[in-house]
């Protein structure tokens, strides 16, 4: 029995007969699971000889009819689907860089029985010392990654996957201690730089691979498969 045959059987066991009747002729949970598998296969990016990075956040767009019928059961479905995706990923040599999340959204342009999936590989982020909202607002600039903002104040921060980094990003393409953002001065005279700390996969700033670069408001940084931005603490990047 294949992994998705097991998913279908588990789904049958997890939900009531009323659930099955509700979905008769509409979007079927096992169809969603099979499409999620294909999404992993199509979006897998090679990390090394034995591992590939795959998306961990998924948005499933449904017609009004299917959205109304499916969303009341979304927690039950996700509790069954997510472990099966993790099992499939493990068997296939795929790596998630954050928790698996599945969200359901309405797309009124879709016909009944059709759905689309969009996905992204989004790394979990953890700061060694979490900044308070007042500390963030008081900063001249912040570095933002996956919705987490960290104030840039002297002397700066280190970024990496390991526990020694000030800003930890759970991305397998990021070294344990990947880069350092240095901060000198305050206000308009503040100078911000980034330095590659001998990482495996390097640092890219505004599309250019670099060992050392000056950062300003709007600078875009890529390390591993993660994107960071230098922004104002009150902006919406």
C-alpha positions as YAML, in Angstrom:
chain: A
units: angstrom
residues:
- id: 1
  name: UNK
  ca: [0.00, 0.00, 0.00]
- id: 2
  name: UNK
  ca: [1.46, 3.36, -1.08]
- id: 3
  name: UNK
  ca: [1.74, 6.37, 1.16]
- id: 4
  name: UNK
  ca: [-1.26, 8.09, -0.41]
- id: 5
  name: UNK
  ca: [-3.37, 4.96, -0.28]
- id: 6
  name: UNK
  ca: [-2.65, 5.03, 3.44]
- id: 7
  name: UNK
  ca: [-3.64, 8.70, 3.54]
- id: 8
  name: UNK
  ca: [-6.98, 7.93, 1.91]
- id: 9
  name: UNK
  ca: [-7.63, 5.10, 4.37]
- id: 10
  name: UNK
  ca: [-6.69, 7.30, 7.35]
- id: 11
  name: UNK
  ca: [-8.92, 10.08, 6.10]
- id: 12
  name: UNK
  ca: [-11.79, 7.66, 5.79]
- id: 13
  name: UNK
  ca: [-11.23, 6.58, 9.38]
- id: 14
  name: UNK
  ca: [-10.72, 10.12, 10.69]
- id: 15
  name: UNK
  ca: [-13.94, 11.70, 9.47]
- id: 16
  name: UNK
  ca: [-17.59, 10.83, 9.66]
- id: 17
  name: UNK
  ca: [-19.93, 9.52, 7.00]
- id: 18
  name: UNK
  ca: [-21.49, 12.97, 6.80]
- id: 19
  name: UNK
  ca: [-18.07, 14.32, 5.79]
- id: 20
  name: UNK
  ca: [-17.76, 11.81, 2.96]
- id: 21
  name: UNK
  ca: [-21.27, 12.63, 1.72]
- id: 22
  name: UNK
  ca: [-20.49, 16.33, 1.82]
- id: 23
  name: UNK
  ca: [-17.57, 15.82, -0.56]
- id: 24
  name: UNK
  ca: [-19.29, 13.47, -3.00]
- id: 25
  name: UNK
  ca: [-18.62, 14.87, -6.47]
- id: 26
  name: UNK
  ca: [-16.58, 17.78, -5.11]
- id: 27
  name: UNK
  ca: [-12.89, 18.28, -4.28]
- id: 28
  name: UNK
  ca: [-11.71, 15.13, -2.51]
- id: 29
  name: UNK
  ca: [-9.16, 15.27, 0.34]
- id: 30
  name: UNK
  ca: [-7.08, 12.53, -1.24]
- id: 31
  name: UNK
  ca: [-6.87, 14.61, -4.43]
- id: 32
  name: UNK
  ca: [-5.43, 17.48, -2.42]
- id: 33
  name: UNK
  ca: [-2.88, 15.18, -0.79]
- id: 34
  name: UNK
  ca: [-1.78, 13.73, -4.12]
- id: 35
  name: UNK
  ca: [-1.38, 17.23, -5.56]
- id: 36
  name: UNK
  ca: [0.70, 18.25, -2.55]
- id: 37
  name: UNK
  ca: [2.99, 15.31, -3.26]
- id: 38
  name: UNK
  ca: [3.41, 16.45, -6.85]
- id: 39
  name: UNK
  ca: [4.08, 19.98, -5.58]
- id: 40
  name: UNK
  ca: [6.98, 18.63, -3.50]
- id: 41
  name: UNK
  ca: [8.34, 16.75, -6.50]
- id: 42
  name: UNK
  ca: [8.09, 19.70, -8.89]
- id: 43
  name: UNK
  ca: [9.50, 22.32, -6.49]
- id: 44
  name: UNK
  ca: [12.36, 20.27, -4.99]
- id: 45
  name: UNK
  ca: [15.70, 22.11, -5.15]
- id: 46
  name: UNK
  ca: [18.99, 20.25, -4.86]
- id: 47
  name: UNK
  ca: [20.97, 20.98, -1.69]
- id: 48
  name: UNK
  ca: [23.60, 18.26, -2.05]
- id: 49
  name: UNK
  ca: [23.94, 14.77, -3.45]
- id: 50
  name: UNK
  ca: [21.40, 13.24, -1.07]
- id: 51
  name: UNK
  ca: [19.05, 16.07, -0.08]
- id: 52
  name: UNK
  ca: [16.57, 18.37, -1.77]
- id: 53
  name: UNK
  ca: [14.77, 21.35, -0.22]
- id: 54
  name: UNK
  ca: [10.99, 21.39, -0.70]
- id: 55
  name: UNK
  ca: [8.21, 23.85, 0.19]
- id: 56
  name: UNK
  ca: [6.71, 23.68, 3.67]
- id: 57
  name: UNK
  ca: [3.95, 26.30, 3.38]
- id: 58
  name: UNK
  ca: [0.98, 25.66, 1.08]
- id: 59
  name: UNK
  ca: [-2.08, 27.69, 0.06]
- id: 60
  name: UNK
  ca: [-4.95, 25.76, -1.50]
- id: 61
  name: UNK
  ca: [-7.41, 27.91, -3.45]
- id: 62
  name: UNK
  ca: [-10.95, 26.53, -3.73]
- id: 63
  name: UNK
  ca: [-14.22, 27.49, -5.38]
- id: 64
  name: UNK
  ca: [-16.89, 29.04, -3.16]
- id: 65
  name: UNK
  ca: [-18.77, 25.73, -3.04]
- id: 66
  name: UNK
  ca: [-15.70, 23.64, -2.13]
- id: 67
  name: UNK
  ca: [-14.38, 26.26, 0.27]
- id: 68
  name: UNK
  ca: [-17.64, 26.28, 2.22]
- id: 69
  name: UNK
  ca: [-17.69, 22.49, 2.45]
- id: 70
  name: UNK
  ca: [-13.99, 21.87, 3.11]
- id: 71
  name: UNK
  ca: [-12.90, 24.53, 5.57]
- id: 72
  name: UNK
  ca: [-14.99, 23.28, 8.54]
- id: 73
  name: UNK
  ca: [-12.90, 20.08, 8.37]
- id: 74
  name: UNK
  ca: [-9.54, 21.73, 7.65]
- id: 75
  name: UNK
  ca: [-7.95, 21.04, 11.04]
- id: 76
  name: UNK
  ca: [-8.93, 17.36, 10.89]
- id: 77
  name: UNK
  ca: [-7.63, 17.04, 7.34]
- id: 78
  name: UNK
  ca: [-4.36, 18.82, 8.04]
- id: 79
  name: UNK
  ca: [-3.73, 16.66, 11.09]
- id: 80
  name: UNK
  ca: [-3.82, 13.65, 8.75]
- id: 81
  name: UNK
  ca: [-2.21, 15.14, 5.64]
- id: 82
  name: UNK
  ca: [0.83, 16.89, 7.19]
- id: 83
  name: UNK
  ca: [2.34, 13.74, 8.80]
- id: 84
  name: UNK
  ca: [1.93, 11.87, 5.51]
- id: 85
  name: UNK
  ca: [3.72, 14.65, 3.65]
- id: 86
  name: UNK
  ca: [6.56, 14.50, 6.18]
- id: 87
  name: UNK
  ca: [6.77, 10.73, 5.71]
- id: 88
  name: UNK
  ca: [6.81, 11.08, 1.93]
- id: 89
  name: UNK
  ca: [9.50, 13.77, 2.17]
- id: 90
  name: UNK
  ca: [11.65, 11.57, 4.41]
- id: 91
  name: UNK
  ca: [11.35, 8.61, 2.02]
- id: 92
  name: UNK
  ca: [12.26, 10.85, -0.94]
- id: 93
  name: UNK
  ca: [15.26, 12.59, 0.65]
- id: 94
  name: UNK
  ca: [13.40, 15.89, 0.84]
- id: 95
  name: UNK
  ca: [14.10, 18.48, 3.54]
- id: 96
  name: UNK
  ca: [11.63, 20.97, 5.05]
- id: 97
  name: UNK
  ca: [13.19, 24.09, 6.55]
- id: 98
  name: UNK
  ca: [10.20, 24.88, 8.76]
- id: 99
  name: UNK
  ca: [6.89, 23.47, 9.96]
- id: 100
  name: UNK
  ca: [4.40, 22.22, 7.37]
- id: 101
  name: UNK
  ca: [1.38, 24.53, 7.15]
- id: 102
  name: UNK
  ca: [-1.64, 24.17, 4.85]
- id: 103
  name: UNK
  ca: [-4.06, 27.07, 4.43]
- id: 104
  name: UNK
  ca: [-7.33, 27.11, 2.48]
- id: 105
  name: UNK
  ca: [-8.38, 30.26, 0.64]
- id: 106
  name: UNK
  ca: [-11.31, 31.26, -1.51]
- id: 107
  name: UNK
  ca: [-10.96, 31.83, -5.25]
- id: 108
  name: UNK
  ca: [-14.42, 32.61, -6.60]
- id: 109
  name: UNK
  ca: [-13.17, 32.26, -10.20]
- id: 110
  name: UNK
  ca: [-12.60, 28.51, -9.80]
- id: 111
  name: UNK
  ca: [-15.31, 26.07, -10.85]
- id: 112
  name: UNK
  ca: [-16.61, 23.42, -8.46]
- id: 113
  name: UNK
  ca: [-14.22, 20.50, -8.13]
- id: 114
  name: UNK
  ca: [-11.12, 22.45, -9.20]
- id: 115
  name: UNK
  ca: [-8.39, 23.82, -6.97]
- id: 116
  name: UNK
  ca: [-4.92, 25.32, -7.24]
- id: 117
  name: UNK
  ca: [-1.89, 25.09, -4.98]
- id: 118
  name: UNK
  ca: [0.85, 27.65, -4.38]
- id: 119
  name: UNK
  ca: [3.79, 26.92, -2.14]
- id: 120
  name: UNK
  ca: [6.95, 28.34, -0.62]
- id: 121
  name: UNK
  ca: [9.94, 27.12, 1.37]
- id: 122
  name: UNK
  ca: [9.82, 29.35, 4.44]
- id: 123
  name: UNK
  ca: [12.46, 28.94, 7.15]
- id: 124
  name: UNK
  ca: [11.67, 29.21, 10.82]
- id: 125
  name: UNK
  ca: [13.37, 32.22, 12.45]
- id: 126
  name: UNK
  ca: [14.41, 32.62, 16.08]
- id: 127
  name: UNK
  ca: [16.28, 35.48, 17.71]
- id: 128
  name: UNK
  ca: [18.63, 34.70, 20.60]
- id: 129
  name: UNK
  ca: [17.15, 37.72, 22.38]
- id: 130
  name: UNK
  ca: [13.70, 38.68, 21.17]
- id: 131
  name: UNK
  ca: [13.34, 42.42, 20.71]
- id: 132
  name: UNK
  ca: [10.37, 44.21, 22.21]
- id: 133
  name: UNK
  ca: [8.05, 46.30, 19.99]
- id: 134
  name: UNK
  ca: [9.48, 49.47, 21.54]
- id: 135
  name: UNK
  ca: [13.05, 48.38, 20.73]
- id: 136
  name: UNK
  ca: [12.05, 47.73, 17.13]
- id: 137
  name: UNK
  ca: [10.29, 51.09, 16.77]
- id: 138
  name: UNK
  ca: [13.30, 52.91, 18.27]
- id: 139
  name: UNK
  ca: [15.73, 51.43, 15.71]
- id: 140
  name: UNK
  ca: [16.76, 53.40, 12.66]
- id: 141
  name: UNK
  ca: [16.60, 50.28, 10.47]
- id: 142
  name: UNK
  ca: [15.67, 46.62, 10.95]
- id: 143
  name: UNK
  ca: [16.45, 43.38, 9.15]
- id: 144
  name: UNK
  ca: [13.30, 41.45, 8.24]
- id: 145
  name: UNK
  ca: [13.15, 37.74, 7.46]
- id: 146
  name: UNK
  ca: [9.95, 35.73, 7.04]
- id: 147
  name: UNK
  ca: [7.92, 38.24, 9.00]
- id: 148
  name: UNK
  ca: [10.40, 38.55, 11.90]
- id: 149
  name: UNK
  ca: [12.01, 41.98, 12.40]
- id: 150
  name: UNK
  ca: [15.24, 42.47, 14.32]
- id: 151
  name: UNK
  ca: [16.51, 45.96, 15.18]
- id: 152
  name: UNK
  ca: [19.93, 46.89, 13.82]
- id: 153
  name: UNK
  ca: [21.84, 48.54, 16.64]
- id: 154
  name: UNK
  ca: [25.60, 48.62, 17.36]
- id: 155
  name: UNK
  ca: [27.61, 46.44, 17.18]
- id: 156
  name: UNK
  ca: [25.26, 44.37, 14.96]
- id: 157
  name: UNK
  ca: [24.18, 40.72, 14.76]
- id: 158
  name: UNK
  ca: [25.35, 37.36, 13.48]
- id: 159
  name: UNK
  ca: [23.11, 35.22, 11.27]
- id: 160
  name: UNK
  ca: [23.23, 31.46, 10.94]
- id: 161
  name: UNK
  ca: [21.61, 28.10, 11.51]
- id: 162
  name: UNK
  ca: [23.47, 27.28, 14.72]
- id: 163
  name: UNK
  ca: [22.69, 28.18, 18.30]
- id: 164
  name: UNK
  ca: [25.62, 30.64, 18.46]
- id: 165
  name: UNK
  ca: [23.97, 32.97, 15.92]
- id: 166
  name: UNK
  ca: [22.03, 36.01, 17.15]
- id: 167
  name: UNK
  ca: [19.43, 35.49, 14.43]
- id: 168
  name: UNK
  ca: [18.87, 31.77, 13.83]
- id: 169
  name: UNK
  ca: [17.30, 30.68, 10.54]
- id: 170
  name: UNK
  ca: [16.35, 27.02, 10.12]
- id: 171
  name: UNK
  ca: [17.42, 26.80, 6.49]
- id: 172
  name: UNK
  ca: [19.65, 23.83, 5.51]
- id: 173
  name: UNK
  ca: [21.37, 26.03, 2.92]
- id: 174
  name: UNK
  ca: [22.60, 28.38, 5.67]
- id: 175
  name: UNK
  ca: [25.82, 27.64, 7.56]
- id: 176
  name: UNK
  ca: [25.85, 27.41, 11.34]
- id: 177
  name: UNK
  ca: [27.48, 30.85, 11.47]
- id: 178
  name: UNK
  ca: [26.85, 32.31, 8.04]
- id: 179
  name: UNK
  ca: [27.19, 36.10, 8.08]
- id: 180
  name: UNK
  ca: [27.57, 39.14, 10.30]
- id: 181
  name: UNK
  ca: [25.68, 42.40, 9.92]
- id: 182
  name: UNK
  ca: [27.84, 45.13, 11.44]
- id: 183
  name: UNK
  ca: [26.32, 48.38, 12.71]
- id: 184
  name: UNK
  ca: [28.30, 51.53, 13.53]
- id: 185
  name: UNK
  ca: [26.73, 54.77, 14.77]
- id: 186
  name: UNK
  ca: [23.09, 55.80, 15.03]
- id: 187
  name: UNK
  ca: [20.55, 57.89, 13.16]
- id: 188
  name: UNK
  ca: [21.33, 59.27, 9.70]
- id: 189
  name: UNK
  ca: [25.07, 58.65, 10.17]
- id: 190
  name: UNK
  ca: [24.58, 54.94, 10.84]
- id: 191
  name: UNK
  ca: [26.71, 52.60, 8.73]
- id: 192
  name: UNK
  ca: [25.59, 49.02, 8.12]
- id: 193
  name: UNK
  ca: [27.63, 46.30, 6.43]
- id: 194
  name: UNK
  ca: [27.36, 42.57, 5.87]
- id: 195
  name: UNK
  ca: [30.29, 40.14, 5.93]
- id: 196
  name: UNK
  ca: [30.35, 36.51, 4.82]
- id: 197
  name: UNK
  ca: [31.82, 34.45, 7.68]
- id: 198
  name: UNK
  ca: [33.20, 31.73, 5.43]
- id: 199
  name: UNK
  ca: [29.81, 30.20, 4.66]
- id: 200
  name: UNK
  ca: [29.35, 27.27, 2.29]
- id: 201
  name: UNK
  ca: [26.77, 28.88, 0.01]
- id: 202
  name: UNK
  ca: [27.76, 32.54, 0.22]
- id: 203
  name: UNK
  ca: [25.89, 35.84, 0.51]
- id: 204
  name: UNK
  ca: [24.04, 37.73, -2.23]
- id: 205
  name: UNK
  ca: [23.15, 41.42, -1.86]
- id: 206
  name: UNK
  ca: [20.84, 43.04, -4.43]
- id: 207
  name: UNK
  ca: [21.52, 40.20, -6.86]
- id: 208
  name: UNK
  ca: [25.33, 40.27, -6.55]
- id: 209
  name: UNK
  ca: [27.37, 37.59, -4.82]
- id: 210
  name: UNK
  ca: [29.66, 39.27, -2.29]
- id: 211
  name: UNK
  ca: [32.00, 38.69, 0.65]
- id: 212
  name: UNK
  ca: [31.47, 42.17, 2.10]
- id: 213
  name: UNK
  ca: [28.96, 44.88, 1.21]
- id: 214
  name: UNK
  ca: [27.41, 48.08, 2.52]
- id: 215
  name: UNK
  ca: [23.70, 47.85, 3.30]
- id: 216
  name: UNK
  ca: [21.13, 50.63, 3.04]
- id: 217
  name: UNK
  ca: [17.37, 50.99, 3.32]
- id: 218
  name: UNK
  ca: [15.85, 48.61, 0.79]
- id: 219
  name: UNK
  ca: [18.87, 46.28, 0.48]
- id: 220
  name: UNK
  ca: [17.89, 42.68, -0.33]
- id: 221
  name: UNK
  ca: [19.97, 39.83, 1.02]
- id: 222
  name: UNK
  ca: [19.84, 36.15, 0.03]
- id: 223
  name: UNK
  ca: [21.48, 33.41, 2.09]
- id: 224
  name: UNK
  ca: [20.63, 29.78, 1.44]
- id: 225
  name: UNK
  ca: [17.05, 29.83, 0.15]
- id: 226
  name: UNK
  ca: [16.04, 32.66, 2.51]
- id: 227
  name: UNK
  ca: [15.57, 36.33, 1.63]
- id: 228
  name: UNK
  ca: [16.13, 39.16, 4.09]
- id: 229
  name: UNK
  ca: [15.43, 42.87, 3.70]
- id: 230
  name: UNK
  ca: [16.81, 46.00, 5.31]
- id: 231
  name: UNK
  ca: [13.80, 48.15, 6.04]
- id: 232
  name: UNK
  ca: [12.31, 50.81, 8.24]
- id: 233
  name: UNK
  ca: [10.75, 49.54, 11.48]
- id: 234
  name: UNK
  ca: [7.43, 51.06, 10.43]
- id: 235
  name: UNK
  ca: [7.36, 49.90, 6.81]
- id: 236
  name: UNK
  ca: [5.44, 46.96, 5.36]
- id: 237
  name: UNK
  ca: [7.92, 44.90, 3.34]
...
